[in-house]
Amino acid sequence: MMAASFLILLAIYLLCGLVFAFPFVLIGVGKIDPHAAHGSWGFRLLIIPGTVMLWPLLARRWFGGIHEPPEERNAHRCAANNSNRRLKEADSSTLSSL
C-alpha cells in the first residue's frame, strides 16, 4: 500500500512536470536566462527531462520574476572578490594620502 501511494505521488509529480515543461521550454527559459532565449530546438529538447524533474524550482524562478541566473558562489569567486576589494581599498588609501 505504501509503495503504491509513493508511485502514485511520483506519477502525479512527473505529470505536473511534463505539463509545465512544454510552456517553460517554449517561453519560460528565455525569460529566466537571457542566454538561453536564443537556444536551438535541440537545446530545448535536451532540457525537457531536467525541467520535468526540477519544475517546482524553475516555476518559482519564472513566476517570481527572476530574469538573471544566480551568481555562482565558490571558493575561487569569493577569493577573487576579496582580492578586488583589497586592491580598491589600497588604491583609495593611496589616493587619500596624496
C-alpha positions as CSV (number, residue, x, y, z in Angstrom):
1,M,0.0,0.0,0.0
2,M,2.8,2.4,0.9
3,A,4.7,1.6,-2.3
4,A,1.6,2.1,-4.4
5,S,0.9,5.5,-2.7
6,F,4.5,6.6,-3.4
7,L,4.3,5.6,-7.0
8,I,1.0,7.4,-7.5
9,L,2.6,10.6,-5.9
10,L,5.6,10.2,-8.1
11,A,3.4,9.8,-11.2
12,I,1.5,13.0,-10.3
13,Y,4.7,14.9,-9.7
14,L,6.1,13.8,-13.1
15,L,2.8,14.5,-14.9
16,C,2.8,18.1,-13.4
17,G,6.4,18.4,-14.6
18,L,5.6,17.3,-18.1
19,V,2.7,19.7,-18.3
20,F,4.9,22.5,-17.0
21,A,7.9,21.6,-19.3
22,F,6.4,22.4,-22.6
23,P,5.3,26.1,-22.0
24,F,8.5,26.6,-20.0
25,V,10.8,25.3,-22.8
26,L,8.9,27.4,-25.4
27,I,8.6,30.7,-23.4
28,G,9.9,30.5,-19.8
29,V,13.5,29.5,-20.4
30,G,14.1,32.7,-22.3
31,K,12.6,34.7,-19.5
32,I,14.8,33.4,-16.7
33,D,18.0,33.1,-18.7
34,P,18.8,35.6,-21.5
35,H,21.5,33.4,-23.0
36,A,19.0,30.5,-23.4
37,A,16.5,32.7,-25.2
38,H,18.3,32.1,-28.5
39,G,18.8,28.4,-27.9
40,S,18.2,26.0,-30.7
41,W,15.4,23.4,-30.8
42,G,18.0,20.7,-29.9
43,F,18.9,22.6,-26.8
44,R,15.2,22.9,-25.8
45,L,14.7,19.2,-26.3
46,L,17.7,18.5,-24.2
47,I,16.4,20.5,-21.2
48,I,13.0,18.8,-21.1
49,P,14.0,15.9,-18.8
50,G,15.6,18.3,-16.3
51,T,12.6,20.6,-16.5
52,V,10.3,17.7,-15.7
53,M,12.4,16.8,-12.6
54,L,13.1,20.4,-11.4
55,W,9.8,22.0,-12.3
56,P,9.0,23.5,-8.8
57,L,12.3,25.4,-8.7
58,L,12.0,26.6,-12.3
59,A,8.4,27.6,-11.7
60,R,9.3,29.7,-8.7
61,R,12.0,31.5,-10.7
62,W,9.8,32.0,-13.7
63,F,6.7,33.2,-11.9
64,G,8.8,35.1,-9.3
65,G,10.1,37.4,-12.0
66,I,13.8,36.4,-11.7
67,H,15.3,37.3,-15.0
68,E,19.0,36.6,-14.5
69,P,20.7,33.3,-13.4
70,P,22.1,33.5,-9.8
71,E,25.8,34.4,-9.5
72,E,27.9,31.3,-8.8
73,R,29.4,31.3,-5.3
74,N,32.5,29.1,-4.9
75,A,35.9,29.5,-3.2
76,H,37.6,30.9,-6.3
77,R,35.0,33.6,-6.9
78,C,35.0,34.6,-3.2
79,A,38.8,34.8,-3.2
80,A,38.7,36.9,-6.3
81,N,36.1,39.3,-4.9
82,N,38.1,39.6,-1.7
83,S,41.3,40.5,-3.5
84,N,39.5,43.0,-5.7
85,R,38.2,44.7,-2.5
86,R,41.7,44.8,-1.0
87,L,43.0,46.4,-4.2
88,K,40.3,49.0,-4.2
89,E,40.9,49.8,-0.5
90,A,44.7,50.1,-1.2
91,D,44.0,52.4,-4.2
92,S,41.7,54.6,-2.2
93,S,44.1,54.9,0.8
94,T,46.9,55.8,-1.6
95,L,44.9,58.5,-3.2
96,S,43.7,59.9,0.1
97,S,47.3,60.2,1.3
98,L,48.3,62.3,-1.7
